[in-house]
């Protein structure tokens, strides 16, 4: 058995909420305003509604409005100032290197953005594969189809995998497939389908799975 450590990207490997998500959310709201001809308030509400229902705004827009997912992701993930927005940790590289087994990134973000973030963080060479939303044919987490596509791509059995995520719904899917699950969150609650909760991915050495 080769253990496979599967990392979400945003708000798991790095803090995207501080600088990136506010800009991304505004870009998504603007996209909805431009393409569905809604005012800002209605576009904001629709973006959040689809995120709650599907786990990704993109999924709702493609399913109900015929939006092309690749175009939506391209427009909303530009970030010309990304270098100043990414929060880096000097300890993260050492923490990941110490884990025995394969390491994979599994993100709902587009590949170009994911690779840029990993490079800026100085950890791009630590992962065997990066599975973006394109890798799942635009079936984002928490979709079972997305998870199964990722597992086929990395050639791993769920029982050999540990999934690290800030999104509990994605971890519920991972657990149902048979993975070990680690919730990265500052909240104290730990759902029954979560094997361990950590405030930071830097604390991985404190748990045994």
N, C-alpha and C positions, 0 to 999 in steps of 0.2 A: 504494500500500500504506500502510495506517495500522497502525502497530504497536500491539498491545494488551498491556498489562502486567497479568497476572492474579496477584493476591496472595492467598495463604491468610491467615487471620486469626491464630488462636492459635499462638503460638510461631514466627510469621513476622513479622507486623507488630508484635507485642508479646510480652513474656515472660509467657505464661500459666502456665508450670510453677511459678513462684515462689509464687503465692498462689491462683490460680484453679483449676488442675487438681486440687490436693489436695482442695479442697472439692467440686468437681464429681465427682470419682471416688467420694468418700464418699457423695454424694447418689445416684449411680447404683447403688452397692452397696446402699444402703438401699432404693432402689426395687425392686431385684431381691429383696431379703429380704422386702419387704412383699407383692409381687405373685406371687412364685413360692414363697413360704413356705420359704425356705432360711435356714440360719444364715449368719453374717457371713463365715466362711471360705469356704464353698461359693459364696456370692454373689459374693465378691471374685474367686474363681478363674474363675467363669463370665463375669463382666464382662471380665476380661483375655483369656480365651479368644476371646470373640466379637470383641474389638478386634483381636486378632492375625489371625483368620481373615478378617474382613470389612472391617477398617479402621475400624469403628464398632460400639460395643456395641449401639446401637439396631437395626442391621441384623439381628443375630443374634436379638434379642428379638422383633422383628416377624416374622421368618421362621420361627422355631421355637416361639414361645410365644403368638402372637396378640396381642402388646402393640401398642397404638395408638401410632404414632410421635409424633404431635402431643402426646399426653398425657405420654409419657415425656420429651420435650424440655422441655415446660412445667414439669414438676415438678423436673427436674434442673438447670434454668438460672435459678433465681430470683435468687440473689445480691443480697440487700438491701444488702450492704456493698460493692458492686462499685466504687464510687468510690474506696474505700481500697485495693482489690485490684489495680487496673490500674496497671501501671508505664508511665509516660509518657517520651517522648524529645522534647526541644525541637528536635532536628535532623531528625526524621522528616518533618515537613511539608515542609520545604525540599527534602529528598531526593526525595520523591515528585513534587513540583511540577516539578522539573528534568527528569523523564523525558519525552521527546517521544512523544506518542501518547495513546491512551485508557488509563484505569486502571480495573480491575474488582477487586472482592473476591469470592472464591469459597471458601465455608466450609461445613463440615459442621455448624456451629452453627445454631440457629434464628435467624430474622430479628430478632426483638426484642432478643435478646442481642447480635447482631452490631452493630446500630445503636447500642445503648447504649455498647459498647466504643469504636466509632469516634468517637462524640461525646465521650466522656470523654478520648480521646486528642487531640482537636482536629483530626482529619483527615477528618471525615465529609463535608465538602463537596468532597473531591478526587476522588471516584470517580464514573464515569459510571453504574455499576450495582453493586449488592450482590446476589450470588447466594447465597442460603442453601440449607440442605438442603430447605426447602419448595419452593424454585424448581426442584429436580430431581425433585419428587414422591417425596421421601424415598429417593433413590438416592445415598448419600453417596460421596465419594471413597474408594477409588480406582476405583469402578465406571465402566465405559465409558459406561453409560447416563446416569450423572450428568454426566460431562464433555460428552457430546453434547447433553444438555438445556441445559447452561450455554452452550455455543457457539451453539446456536440462539437462546437468549434474548438474547445480546449481539450476535448477527449478525456473527460473526467466523470467519475461516478459521484452522485450526490453524497453518498456516505463518506467519501474521502474529502469533502469540501467543508471549509469554514467560511461563512459569509459575514462580512463586516459592513454595516449599513447604519445610517441615521434614520432611515425610513422604516417604520415598524411594519407597514403593509408589505414591503418587499421581503422583509425577514419572515413574515408569515408564509409567503410562497416558498421561500427557501426551506423552511422547516417542513412544510408539507411534502416537499420533494425528497427530504431525508438529509438535509445539510445540518451542520452545527451552525448556530446563529449568535452573533455578537452585536448588540445594539450600542452604537456610539451616540451617547446623549447625556446631557447634564440633568435631565429629569430623573427623579428617583424611581418612578414606576418601572417595573420590569414585567412585560406580558408573559404569559405562560409559555409561549412558543419561542421565547428568547432564552438561550442558555447562559448568557452572561451580558452584563451591562457595564460599559466603561465610559467615563467622562471624556476620554481622549484615546485615540488609537495608539498613542505613545505608552499607554498602560498595558499593552498586550502581554508583556512578559509577566504580568501579575495573575494571569488566569491559566487554568489547565483544562483542556477540552479533550 
